[in-house]
């Protein structure tokens, strides 16, 4: 990650960081995003849909 990318992210987030701390922030972001960037999303297994439930009251035995 470059310092220009850090500045762009700061602008997008509306965050102000003093210029003397940008290198530290750049290193932290690079370290934090490393595993995410290394992840191959195509290799990740698709998950089954989440379980859902019906909150309606139970029906009578005759379906009514």
mmCIF file of the N, C-alpha and C atoms, coordinates in Angstrom:
data_MODEL
# 
_entry.id   MODEL 
# 
loop_
_atom_site.group_PDB 
_atom_site.id 
_atom_site.type_symbol 
_atom_site.label_atom_id 
_atom_site.label_alt_id 
_atom_site.label_comp_id 
_atom_site.label_asym_id 
_atom_site.label_entity_id 
_atom_site.label_seq_id 
_atom_site.pdbx_PDB_ins_code 
_atom_site.Cartn_x 
_atom_site.Cartn_y 
_atom_site.Cartn_z 
_atom_site.occupancy 
_atom_site.B_iso_or_equiv 
_atom_site.pdbx_formal_charge 
_atom_site.auth_seq_id 
_atom_site.auth_comp_id 
_atom_site.auth_asym_id 
_atom_site.auth_atom_id 
_atom_site.pdbx_PDB_model_num 
ATOM 1   N N  . UNK A 1 1  ? 0.849   -1.165  0.000  1.00 0.00 ? 1  UNK A N  1 
ATOM 2   C CA . UNK A 1 1  ? 0.000   0.000   0.000  1.00 0.00 ? 1  UNK A CA 1 
ATOM 3   C C  . UNK A 1 1  ? 0.898   1.231   0.000  1.00 0.00 ? 1  UNK A C  1 
ATOM 4   N N  . UNK A 1 2  ? 0.538   2.184   -0.823 1.00 0.00 ? 2  UNK A N  1 
ATOM 5   C CA . UNK A 1 2  ? 1.331   3.410   -0.906 1.00 0.00 ? 2  UNK A CA 1 
ATOM 6   C C  . UNK A 1 2  ? 0.728   4.484   -0.007 1.00 0.00 ? 2  UNK A C  1 
ATOM 7   N N  . UNK A 1 3  ? 1.496   5.530   0.209  1.00 0.00 ? 3  UNK A N  1 
ATOM 8   C CA . UNK A 1 3  ? 0.981   6.646   1.011  1.00 0.00 ? 3  UNK A CA 1 
ATOM 9   C C  . UNK A 1 3  ? -0.190  7.325   0.304  1.00 0.00 ? 3  UNK A C  1 
ATOM 10  N N  . UNK A 1 4  ? -0.163  7.342   -1.033 1.00 0.00 ? 4  UNK A N  1 
ATOM 11  C CA . UNK A 1 4  ? -1.297  7.916   -1.770 1.00 0.00 ? 4  UNK A CA 1 
ATOM 12  C C  . UNK A 1 4  ? -2.566  7.101   -1.548 1.00 0.00 ? 4  UNK A C  1 
ATOM 13  N N  . UNK A 1 5  ? -2.431  5.772   -1.464 1.00 0.00 ? 5  UNK A N  1 
ATOM 14  C CA . UNK A 1 5  ? -3.590  4.936   -1.177 1.00 0.00 ? 5  UNK A CA 1 
ATOM 15  C C  . UNK A 1 5  ? -4.112  5.196   0.233  1.00 0.00 ? 5  UNK A C  1 
ATOM 16  N N  . UNK A 1 6  ? -3.216  5.400   1.178  1.00 0.00 ? 6  UNK A N  1 
ATOM 17  C CA . UNK A 1 6  ? -3.631  5.727   2.553  1.00 0.00 ? 6  UNK A CA 1 
ATOM 18  C C  . UNK A 1 6  ? -4.387  7.042   2.545  1.00 0.00 ? 6  UNK A C  1 
ATOM 19  N N  . UNK A 1 7  ? -3.874  8.025   1.839  1.00 0.00 ? 7  UNK A N  1 
ATOM 20  C CA . UNK A 1 7  ? -4.548  9.335   1.781  1.00 0.00 ? 7  UNK A CA 1 
ATOM 21  C C  . UNK A 1 7  ? -5.928  9.201   1.134  1.00 0.00 ? 7  UNK A C  1 
ATOM 22  N N  . UNK A 1 8  ? -6.034  8.386   0.087  1.00 0.00 ? 8  UNK A N  1 
ATOM 23  C CA . UNK A 1 8  ? -7.324  8.187   -0.579 1.00 0.00 ? 8  UNK A CA 1 
ATOM 24  C C  . UNK A 1 8  ? -8.318  7.523   0.374  1.00 0.00 ? 8  UNK A C  1 
ATOM 25  N N  . UNK A 1 9  ? -7.856  6.550   1.141  1.00 0.00 ? 9  UNK A N  1 
ATOM 26  C CA . UNK A 1 9  ? -8.736  5.888   2.117  1.00 0.00 ? 9  UNK A CA 1 
ATOM 27  C C  . UNK A 1 9  ? -9.156  6.865   3.213  1.00 0.00 ? 9  UNK A C  1 
ATOM 28  N N  . UNK A 1 10 ? -8.236  7.729   3.615  1.00 0.00 ? 10 UNK A N  1 
ATOM 29  C CA . UNK A 1 10 ? -8.571  8.736   4.631  1.00 0.00 ? 10 UNK A CA 1 
ATOM 30  C C  . UNK A 1 10 ? -9.674  9.659   4.113  1.00 0.00 ? 10 UNK A C  1 
ATOM 31  N N  . UNK A 1 11 ? -9.521  10.107  2.862  1.00 0.00 ? 11 UNK A N  1 
ATOM 32  C CA . UNK A 1 11 ? -10.539 10.988  2.279  1.00 0.00 ? 11 UNK A CA 1 
ATOM 33  C C  . UNK A 1 11 ? -11.886 10.270  2.195  1.00 0.00 ? 11 UNK A C  1 
ATOM 34  N N  . UNK A 1 12 ? -11.857 9.023   1.747  1.00 0.00 ? 12 UNK A N  1 
ATOM 35  C CA . UNK A 1 12 ? -13.105 8.265   1.606  1.00 0.00 ? 12 UNK A CA 1 
ATOM 36  C C  . UNK A 1 12 ? -13.791 8.062   2.947  1.00 0.00 ? 12 UNK A C  1 
ATOM 37  N N  . UNK A 1 13 ? -12.996 7.875   4.007  1.00 0.00 ? 13 UNK A N  1 
ATOM 38  C CA . UNK A 1 13 ? -13.560 7.635   5.332  1.00 0.00 ? 13 UNK A CA 1 
ATOM 39  C C  . UNK A 1 13 ? -13.824 8.921   6.099  1.00 0.00 ? 13 UNK A C  1 
ATOM 40  N N  . UNK A 1 14 ? -13.331 10.028  5.577  1.00 0.00 ? 14 UNK A N  1 
ATOM 41  C CA . UNK A 1 14 ? -13.502 11.302  6.281  1.00 0.00 ? 14 UNK A CA 1 
ATOM 42  C C  . UNK A 1 14 ? -12.675 11.389  7.547  1.00 0.00 ? 14 UNK A C  1 
ATOM 43  N N  . UNK A 1 15 ? -11.494 10.751  7.517  1.00 0.00 ? 15 UNK A N  1 
ATOM 44  C CA . UNK A 1 15 ? -10.619 10.697  8.687  1.00 0.00 ? 15 UNK A CA 1 
ATOM 45  C C  . UNK A 1 15 ? -9.397  11.562  8.441  1.00 0.00 ? 15 UNK A C  1 
ATOM 46  N N  . UNK A 1 16 ? -8.979  12.283  9.450  1.00 0.00 ? 16 UNK A N  1 
ATOM 47  C CA . UNK A 1 16 ? -7.760  13.084  9.360  1.00 0.00 ? 16 UNK A CA 1 
ATOM 48  C C  . UNK A 1 16 ? -6.676  12.441  10.216 1.00 0.00 ? 16 UNK A C  1 
ATOM 49  N N  . UNK A 1 17 ? -5.522  12.229  9.619  1.00 0.00 ? 17 UNK A N  1 
ATOM 50  C CA . UNK A 1 17 ? -4.379  11.653  10.322 1.00 0.00 ? 17 UNK A CA 1 
ATOM 51  C C  . UNK A 1 17 ? -3.200  12.578  10.067 1.00 0.00 ? 17 UNK A C  1 
ATOM 52  N N  . UNK A 1 18 ? -2.482  12.958  11.116 1.00 0.00 ? 18 UNK A N  1 
ATOM 53  C CA . UNK A 1 18 ? -1.330  13.839  10.928 1.00 0.00 ? 18 UNK A CA 1 
ATOM 54  C C  . UNK A 1 18 ? -0.302  13.218  9.971  1.00 0.00 ? 18 UNK A C  1 
ATOM 55  N N  . UNK A 1 19 ? 0.299   14.055  9.155  1.00 0.00 ? 19 UNK A N  1 
ATOM 56  C CA . UNK A 1 19 ? 1.261   13.617  8.143  1.00 0.00 ? 19 UNK A CA 1 
ATOM 57  C C  . UNK A 1 19 ? 2.391   12.781  8.735  1.00 0.00 ? 19 UNK A C  1 
ATOM 58  N N  . UNK A 1 20 ? 2.839   13.110  9.932  1.00 0.00 ? 20 UNK A N  1 
ATOM 59  C CA . UNK A 1 20 ? 3.954   12.373  10.536 1.00 0.00 ? 20 UNK A CA 1 
ATOM 60  C C  . UNK A 1 20 ? 3.565   10.959  10.965 1.00 0.00 ? 20 UNK A C  1 
ATOM 61  N N  . UNK A 1 21 ? 2.278   10.633  10.962 1.00 0.00 ? 21 UNK A N  1 
ATOM 62  C CA . UNK A 1 21 ? 1.827   9.288   11.340 1.00 0.00 ? 21 UNK A CA 1 
ATOM 63  C C  . UNK A 1 21 ? 1.430   8.440   10.133 1.00 0.00 ? 21 UNK A C  1 
ATOM 64  N N  . UNK A 1 22 ? 1.467   9.000   8.948  1.00 0.00 ? 22 UNK A N  1 
ATOM 65  C CA . UNK A 1 22 ? 0.990   8.280   7.775  1.00 0.00 ? 22 UNK A CA 1 
ATOM 66  C C  . UNK A 1 22 ? 1.806   7.023   7.488  1.00 0.00 ? 22 UNK A C  1 
ATOM 67  N N  . UNK A 1 23 ? 3.101   7.076   7.669  1.00 0.00 ? 23 UNK A N  1 
ATOM 68  C CA . UNK A 1 23 ? 3.922   5.888   7.411  1.00 0.00 ? 23 UNK A CA 1 
ATOM 69  C C  . UNK A 1 23 ? 3.556   4.762   8.370  1.00 0.00 ? 23 UNK A C  1 
ATOM 70  N N  . UNK A 1 24 ? 3.330   5.085   9.618  1.00 0.00 ? 24 UNK A N  1 
ATOM 71  C CA . UNK A 1 24 ? 2.909   4.080   10.598 1.00 0.00 ? 24 UNK A CA 1 
ATOM 72  C C  . UNK A 1 24 ? 1.566   3.480   10.197 1.00 0.00 ? 24 UNK A C  1 
ATOM 73  N N  . UNK A 1 25 ? 0.627   4.319   9.817  1.00 0.00 ? 25 UNK A N  1 
ATOM 74  C CA . UNK A 1 25 ? -0.694  3.860   9.396  1.00 0.00 ? 25 UNK A CA 1 
ATOM 75  C C  . UNK A 1 25 ? -0.565  3.000   8.137  1.00 0.00 ? 25 UNK A C  1 
ATOM 76  N N  . UNK A 1 26 ? 0.291   3.385   7.208  1.00 0.00 ? 26 UNK A N  1 
ATOM 77  C CA . UNK A 1 26 ? 0.500   2.619   5.986  1.00 0.00 ? 26 UNK A CA 1 
ATOM 78  C C  . UNK A 1 26 ? 0.986   1.205   6.308  1.00 0.00 ? 26 UNK A C  1 
ATOM 79  N N  . UNK A 1 27 ? 1.955   1.111   7.231  1.00 0.00 ? 27 UNK A N  1 
ATOM 80  C CA . UNK A 1 27 ? 2.470   -0.206  7.617  1.00 0.00 ? 27 UNK A CA 1 
ATOM 81  C C  . UNK A 1 27 ? 1.396   -1.039  8.308  1.00 0.00 ? 27 UNK A C  1 
ATOM 82  N N  . UNK A 1 28 ? 0.638   -0.410  9.193  1.00 0.00 ? 28 UNK A N  1 
ATOM 83  C CA . UNK A 1 28 ? -0.425  -1.144  9.894  1.00 0.00 ? 28 UNK A CA 1 
ATOM 84  C C  . UNK A 1 28 ? -1.489  -1.653  8.924  1.00 0.00 ? 28 UNK A C  1 
ATOM 85  N N  . UNK A 1 29 ? -1.900  -0.800  7.984  1.00 0.00 ? 29 UNK A N  1 
ATOM 86  C CA . UNK A 1 29 ? -2.893  -1.224  7.002  1.00 0.00 ? 29 UNK A CA 1 
ATOM 87  C C  . UNK A 1 29 ? -2.351  -2.327  6.100  1.00 0.00 ? 29 UNK A C  1 
ATOM 88  N N  . UNK A 1 30 ? -1.104  -2.195  5.700  1.00 0.00 ? 30 UNK A N  1 
ATOM 89  C CA . UNK A 1 30 ? -0.489  -3.219  4.857  1.00 0.00 ? 30 UNK A CA 1 
ATOM 90  C C  . UNK A 1 30 ? -0.468  -4.558  5.585  1.00 0.00 ? 30 UNK A C  1 
ATOM 91  N N  . UNK A 1 31 ? -0.072  -4.549  6.851  1.00 0.00 ? 31 UNK A N  1 
ATOM 92  C CA . UNK A 1 31 ? -0.045  -5.787  7.640  1.00 0.00 ? 31 UNK A CA 1 
ATOM 93  C C  . UNK A 1 31 ? -1.452  -6.350  7.857  1.00 0.00 ? 31 UNK A C  1 
ATOM 94  N N  . UNK A 1 32 ? -2.402  -5.464  8.132  1.00 0.00 ? 32 UNK A N  1 
ATOM 95  C CA . UNK A 1 32 ? -3.771  -5.916  8.419  1.00 0.00 ? 32 UNK A CA 1 
ATOM 96  C C  . UNK A 1 32 ? -4.459  -6.455  7.170  1.00 0.00 ? 32 UNK A C  1 
ATOM 97  N N  . UNK A 1 33 ? -4.201  -5.852  6.014  1.00 0.00 ? 33 UNK A N  1 
ATOM 98  C CA . UNK A 1 33 ? -4.880  -6.261  4.791  1.00 0.00 ? 33 UNK A CA 1 
ATOM 99  C C  . UNK A 1 33 ? -4.158  -7.383  4.061  1.00 0.00 ? 33 UNK A C  1 
ATOM 100 N N  . UNK A 1 34 ? -2.955  -7.708  4.467  1.00 0.00 ? 34 UNK A N  1 
ATOM 101 C CA . UNK A 1 34 ? -2.183  -8.759  3.807  1.00 0.00 ? 34 UNK A CA 1 
ATOM 102 C C  . UNK A 1 34 ? -2.928  -10.067 3.688  1.00 0.00 ? 34 UNK A C  1 
ATOM 103 N N  . UNK A 1 35 ? -3.459  -10.616 4.789  1.00 0.00 ? 35 UNK A N  1 
ATOM 104 C CA . UNK A 1 35 ? -4.185  -11.888 4.690  1.00 0.00 ? 35 UNK A CA 1 
ATOM 105 C C  . UNK A 1 35 ? -5.440  -11.798 3.818  1.00 0.00 ? 35 UNK A C  1 
ATOM 106 N N  . UNK A 1 36 ? -6.096  -10.661 3.819  1.00 0.00 ? 36 UNK A N  1 
ATOM 107 C CA . UNK A 1 36 ? -7.301  -10.494 3.004  1.00 0.00 ? 36 UNK A CA 1 
ATOM 108 C C  . UNK A 1 36 ? -6.924  -10.493 1.527  1.00 0.00 ? 36 UNK A C  1 
ATOM 109 N N  . UNK A 1 37 ? -5.872  -9.780  1.195  1.00 0.00 ? 37 UNK A N  1 
ATOM 110 C CA . UNK A 1 37 ? -5.431  -9.725  -0.195 1.00 0.00 ? 37 UNK A CA 1 
ATOM 111 C C  . UNK A 1 37 ? -4.896  -11.069 -0.668 1.00 0.00 ? 37 UNK A C  1 
ATOM 112 N N  . UNK A 1 38 ? -4.356  -11.861 0.225  1.00 0.00 ? 38 UNK A N  1 
ATOM 113 C CA . UNK A 1 38 ? -3.806  -13.160 -0.145 1.00 0.00 ? 38 UNK A CA 1 
ATOM 114 C C  . UNK A 1 38 ? -4.895  -14.216 -0.327 1.00 0.00 ? 38 UNK A C  1 
ATOM 115 N N  . UNK A 1 39 ? -6.082  -13.954 0.170  1.00 0.00 ? 39 UNK A N  1 
ATOM 116 C CA . UNK A 1 39 ? -7.181  -14.907 0.094  1.00 0.00 ? 39 UNK A CA 1 
ATOM 117 C C  . UNK A 1 39 ? -7.668  -15.050 -1.343 1.00 0.00 ? 39 UNK A C  1 
ATOM 118 N N  . UNK A 1 40 ? -7.788  -16.270 -1.799 1.00 0.00 ? 40 UNK A N  1 
ATOM 119 C CA . UNK A 1 40 ? -8.343  -16.554 -3.116 1.00 0.00 ? 40 UNK A CA 1 
ATOM 120 C C  . UNK A 1 40 ? -9.825  -16.857 -2.929 1.00 0.00 ? 40 UNK A C  1 
ATOM 121 N N  . UNK A 1 41 ? -10.657 -15.889 -3.233 1.00 0.00 ? 41 UNK A N  1 
ATOM 122 C CA . UNK A 1 41 ? -12.095 -16.045 -3.017 1.00 0.00 ? 41 UNK A CA 1 
ATOM 123 C C  . UNK A 1 41 ? -12.670 -17.177 -3.855 1.00 0.00 ? 41 UNK A C  1 
ATOM 124 N N  . UNK A 1 42 ? -12.045 -17.489 -4.977 1.00 0.00 ? 42 UNK A N  1 
ATOM 125 C CA . UNK A 1 42 ? -12.548 -18.576 -5.821 1.00 0.00 ? 42 UNK A CA 1 
ATOM 126 C C  . UNK A 1 42 ? -12.359 -19.928 -5.149 1.00 0.00 ? 42 UNK A C  1 
ATOM 127 N N  . UNK A 1 43 ? -11.377 -20.018 -4.250 1.00 0.00 ? 43 UNK A N  1 
ATOM 128 C CA . UNK A 1 43 ? -11.107 -21.282 -3.576 1.00 0.00 ? 43 UNK A CA 1 
ATOM 129 C C  . UNK A 1 43 ? -11.999 -21.485 -2.351 1.00 0.00 ? 43 UNK A C  1 
ATOM 130 N N  . UNK A 1 44 ? -12.626 -20.429 -1.883 1.00 0.00 ? 44 UNK A N  1 
ATOM 131 C CA . UNK A 1 44 ? -13.481 -20.532 -0.700 1.00 0.00 ? 44 UNK A CA 1 
ATOM 132 C C  . UNK A 1 44 ? -14.745 -21.305 -1.050 1.00 0.00 ? 44 UNK A C  1 
ATOM 133 N N  . UNK A 1 45 ? -15.135 -22.198 -0.173 1.00 0.00 ? 45 UNK A N  1 
ATOM 134 C CA . UNK A 1 45 ? -16.347 -22.997 -0.392 1.00 0.00 ? 45 UNK A CA 1 
ATOM 135 C C  . UNK A 1 45 ? -17.590 -22.131 -0.242 1.00 0.00 ? 45 UNK A C  1 
ATOM 136 N N  . UNK A 1 46 ? -18.562 -22.426 -1.037 1.00 0.00 ? 46 UNK A N  1 
ATOM 137 C CA . UNK A 1 46 ? -19.850 -21.745 -0.891 1.00 0.00 ? 46 UNK A CA 1 
ATOM 138 C C  . UNK A 1 46 ? -20.538 -22.299 0.352  1.00 0.00 ? 46 UNK A C  1 
ATOM 139 N N  . UNK A 1 47 ? -21.168 -21.428 1.093  1.00 0.00 ? 47 UNK A N  1 
ATOM 140 C CA . UNK A 1 47 ? -21.881 -21.845 2.300  1.00 0.00 ? 47 UNK A CA 1 
ATOM 141 C C  . UNK A 1 47 ? -23.344 -22.106 1.979  1.00 0.00 ? 47 UNK A C  1 
ATOM 142 N N  . UNK A 1 48 ? -23.925 -22.999 2.738  1.00 0.00 ? 48 UNK A N  1 
ATOM 143 C CA . UNK A 1 48 ? -25.350 -23.264 2.587  1.00 0.00 ? 48 UNK A CA 1 
ATOM 144 C C  . UNK A 1 48 ? -26.122 -22.040 3.066  1.00 0.00 ? 48 UNK A C  1 
ATOM 145 N N  . UNK A 1 49 ? -27.324 -21.848 2.544  1.00 0.00 ? 49 UNK A N  1 
ATOM 146 C CA . UNK A 1 49 ? -28.131 -20.718 3.024  1.00 0.00 ? 49 UNK A CA 1 
ATOM 147 C C  . UNK A 1 49 ? -28.410 -20.843 4.521  1.00 0.00 ? 49 UNK A C  1 
ATOM 148 N N  . UNK A 1 50 ? -28.579 -19.735 5.152  1.00 0.00 ? 50 UNK A N  1 
ATOM 149 C CA . UNK A 1 50 ? -28.874 -19.728 6.582  1.00 0.00 ? 50 UNK A CA 1 
ATOM 150 C C  . UNK A 1 50 ? -30.247 -20.360 6.838  1.00 0.00 ? 50 UNK A C  1 
ATOM 151 N N  . UNK A 1 51 ? -30.391 -20.950 7.994  1.00 0.00 ? 51 UNK A N  1 
ATOM 152 C CA . UNK A 1 51 ? -31.667 -21.542 8.387  1.00 0.00 ? 51 UNK A CA 1 
ATOM 153 C C  . UNK A 1 51 ? -32.666 -20.422 8.615  1.00 0.00 ? 51 UNK A C  1 
ATOM 154 N N  . UNK A 1 52 ? -33.874 -20.632 8.161  1.00 0.00 ? 52 UNK A N  1 
ATOM 155 C CA . UNK A 1 52 ? -34.931 -19.641 8.390  1.00 0.00 ? 52 UNK A CA 1 
ATOM 156 C C  . UNK A 1 52 ? -36.041 -20.299 9.204  1.00 0.00 ? 52 UNK A C  1 
ATOM 157 N N  . UNK A 1 53 ? -36.891 -19.516 9.756  1.00 0.00 ? 53 UNK A N  1 
ATOM 158 C CA . UNK A 1 53 ? -38.018 -20.048 10.509 1.00 0.00 ? 53 UNK A CA 1 
ATOM 159 C C  . UNK A 1 53 ? -39.229 -19.186 10.234 1.00 0.00 ? 53 UNK A C  1 
ATOM 160 N N  . UNK A 1 54 ? -40.391 -19.744 10.466 1.00 0.00 ? 54 UNK A N  1 
ATOM 161 C CA . UNK A 1 54 ? -41.647 -19.057 10.270 1.00 0.00 ? 54 UNK A CA 1 
ATOM 162 C C  . UNK A 1 54 ? -42.199 -18.694 11.638 1.00 0.00 ? 54 UNK A C  1 
ATOM 163 N N  . UNK A 1 55 ? -42.388 -17.420 11.878 1.00 0.00 ? 55 UNK A N  1 
ATOM 164 C CA . UNK A 1 55 ? -42.850 -16.967 13.180 1.00 0.00 ? 55 UNK A CA 1 
ATOM 165 C C  . UNK A 1 55 ? -44.376 -16.986 13.294 1.00 0.00 ? 55 UNK A C  1 
ATOM 166 N N  . UNK A 1 56 ? -45.050 -17.473 12.273 1.00 0.00 ? 56 UNK A N  1 
ATOM 167 C CA . UNK A 1 56 ? -46.507 -17.542 12.319 1.00 0.00 ? 56 UNK A CA 1 
ATOM 168 C C  . UNK A 1 56 ? -46.925 -18.557 13.369 1.00 0.00 ? 56 UNK A C  1 
ATOM 169 N N  . UNK A 1 57 ? -48.101 -18.363 13.964 1.00 0.00 ? 57 UNK A N  1 
ATOM 170 C CA . UNK A 1 57 ? -48.569 -19.321 14.955 1.00 0.00 ? 57 UNK A CA 1 
ATOM 171 C C  . UNK A 1 57 ? -48.799 -20.677 14.298 1.00 0.00 ? 57 UNK A C  1 
ATOM 172 N N  . UNK A 1 58 ? -48.656 -21.748 15.051 1.00 0.00 ? 58 UNK A N  1 
ATOM 173 C CA . UNK A 1 58 ? -48.869 -23.087 14.471 1.00 0.00 ? 58 UNK A CA 1 
ATOM 174 C C  . UNK A 1 58 ? -50.305 -23.261 14.005 1.00 0.00 ? 58 UNK A C  1 
ATOM 175 N N  . UNK A 1 59 ? -50.442 -24.031 12.936 1.00 0.00 ? 59 UNK A N  1 
ATOM 176 C CA . UNK A 1 59 ? -51.774 -24.307 12.400 1.00 0.00 ? 59 UNK A CA 1 
ATOM 177 C C  . UNK A 1 59 ? -52.416 -25.463 13.172 1.00 0.00 ? 59 UNK A C  1 
ATOM 178 N N  . UNK A 1 60 ? -53.721 -25.516 13.087 1.00 0.00 ? 60 UNK A N  1 
ATOM 179 C CA . UNK A 1 60 ? -54.450 -26.631 13.693 1.00 0.00 ? 60 UNK A CA 1 
ATOM 180 C C  . UNK A 1 60 ? -54.156 -27.909 12.908 1.00 0.00 ? 60 UNK A C  1 
ATOM 181 N N  . UNK A 1 61 ? -54.537 -29.020 13.462 1.00 0.00 ? 61 UNK A N  1 
ATOM 182 C CA . UNK A 1 61 ? -54.312 -30.304 12.816 1.00 0.00 ? 61 UNK A CA 1 
ATOM 183 C C  . UNK A 1 61 ? -55.010 -30.378 11.461 1.00 0.00 ? 61 UNK A C  1 
ATOM 184 N N  . UNK A 1 62 ? -56.127 -29.622 11.302 1.00 0.00 ? 62 UNK A N  1 
ATOM 185 C CA . UNK A 1 62 ? -56.845 -29.670 10.034 1.00 0.00 ? 62 UNK A CA 1 
ATOM 186 C C  . UNK A 1 62 ? -56.320 -28.653 9.025  1.00 0.00 ? 62 UNK A C  1 
ATOM 187 N N  . UNK A 1 63 ? -55.225 -27.953 9.397  1.00 0.00 ? 63 UNK A N  1 
ATOM 188 C CA . UNK A 1 63 ? -54.590 -27.005 8.468  1.00 0.00 ? 63 UNK A CA 1 
ATOM 189 C C  . UNK A 1 63 ? -55.175 -25.612 8.517  1.00 0.00 ? 63 UNK A C  1 
ATOM 190 N N  . UNK A 1 64 ? -56.052 -25.310 9.422  1.00 0.00 ? 64 UNK A N  1 
ATOM 191 C CA . UNK A 1 64 ? -56.723 -24.014 9.452  1.00 0.00 ? 64 UNK A CA 1 
ATOM 192 C C  . UNK A 1 64 ? -56.277 -23.100 10.516 1.00 0.00 ? 64 UNK A C  1 
# 
